[in-house]
Amino acid sequence: MSAPVPPPEVIHVEGHKVACNGGGGPLGHPLVYIELGEDGTAECGYCDRKFVHRGSEHADQYHSPAPRPEGGH
């Protein structure tokens, strides 16, 4: 039996445009810029990180797990 897949990382942001590189290092991906949707959320197409605007109505629905060790978003 395989281990359960952890939920995607949730990152609360101040702006409506974000940059994501998957955390960099060997597990990262190319740098992409993502614009949050009208609902104040967006997901990275590479690593599935979810970005949530702090002022959106969805901000309280999503809780950030402990940050990944590789850091930089």
HELIX and SHEET records of a PDB file:
HELIX    1   1 GLY A   25  LEU A   27  5                                   3    
SHEET    1   A 3 VAL A  10  VAL A  13  0                                        
SHEET    2   A 3 LYS A  50  HIS A  53  1                                        
SHEET    3   A 3 THR A  41  GLU A  43 -1                                        
SHEET    1   B 2 LYS A  17  CYS A  20  0                                        
SHEET    2   B 2 VAL A  32  GLU A  35 -1                                        
END                                                                             
